[in-house]
Amino acid sequence: MKYKIYGNPNKLIIHGGPGAPGSVSSLARDLDNCIEIYNYGHTIKAQLQEIHEIVEAFKMSTPVLIGHSWGAWLAFLYAAKYPTSKIILIGCGAFEESYLDLMNQRRQQKLTPDELTDVDLFFSKIAKNEEIDMSYFGRLMTKMDSYELGHYEDELLFFDSKGYQMLMNDLRILRKSGVLLNMSKSIHAEVVVIHGKDDPHPYEGIVEPFNKVGLNYRVHLIGRCGHTPWCEKYARDEFYQIIKEELKYLFQSDRLGFRNLSIGDRKFFRQMNANPEVMKYFPKILNEIASDAFLTRIIHNYKRDGFGLYGVELIKTGSLIGFIGFSRPSFKEEFVPCIEIGWRLDRKYWRQGYAKEGALRVLNYGFEVLKLTEIVSFTATINTPSIAVMKSIGLKYVKNFEHPNVEDPLKDHVLYKIERSS
């Protein structure tokens, strides 16, 4: 078996060490609604293929990948090759070899001279593919990498020394040549770094290389925390709060978080769709039955298309303010089928720049993550506020047309379009 399912999976958890499946089982159980991947391949290419097979099997068009240690590198490499919504890198290793001496110095400070001798023995046994007592050596590695563990379960299924050696050799080649870091140019997912201040793996070895290549990322640095934050006595609660917030949104802009809508948003949805000002440029306001049906269609379309109209929240307050996203029009016109970007925000959130900010971020997500090639938008010609947003985010006028499903005075529509730049 290459994976284990928890709840209704909407994200992937990638294990922590090369040749060490099962090392993130307790994290996967705590997070729930995920798939824990057991990578068995002895090359990076094989392990990336294992991940992709699971993504395809579960129809995750833009998955969220959470990787710990070795798994963080795998998440990074996967996002450089395949469409990915977000990668969360926990306790990631350095992206340049120059930071390895610093890691070794920090590790050595945690062990006695005899224990250091045993660690050298451990790695020499790996190099010779000799049998290893992981119960003892695992405790040494944990001691080196931790600040102060709380409840800790070693759930390693087995340790594959041959796999460890082959995979690390693969990684060293990529890192030494600079190819690993340069892969960041192909990453369009949101990148989140979660790292313990007391993790011997240098935090500087992640953020300084990322800054050098101009990769956009968010970072959470946790105090009194080592390499495995969900097991750390003083850091566990803060770590899970960070993870909870990061998993809330598929992607973010400066002020806005974007997530899938759910039936739990029904009350807000009804109120917004019944507001005459909000619905001024639509044929009619929606009663509760019509609003609920609209919300149900949106939720269905996430599964059908792999995208849709995303709920928009203010990150600062967590307040839902409306939706911005994509849909597939079904009326008869020469430009249909197409992908339309649209928005609807509750009245009290108008004229604060949220529509433009959100639409720009959604456009970027559509082109860079969903790999859409063309996006359109249309509205009644008298809807000057929406037309102004279309222009402000770079859409260009195409033509006027009469909407077949709308009566005067909204029948006369205008079409705008933007294409993905090569």
Order of alpha helices (4+ residues) and beta strands (2+ residues): beta-beta-alpha-beta-alpha-beta-alpha-beta-alpha-alpha-alpha-alpha-alpha-beta-alpha-beta-alpha-beta-beta-alpha-alpha-beta-beta-beta-alpha-beta-alpha-beta-beta
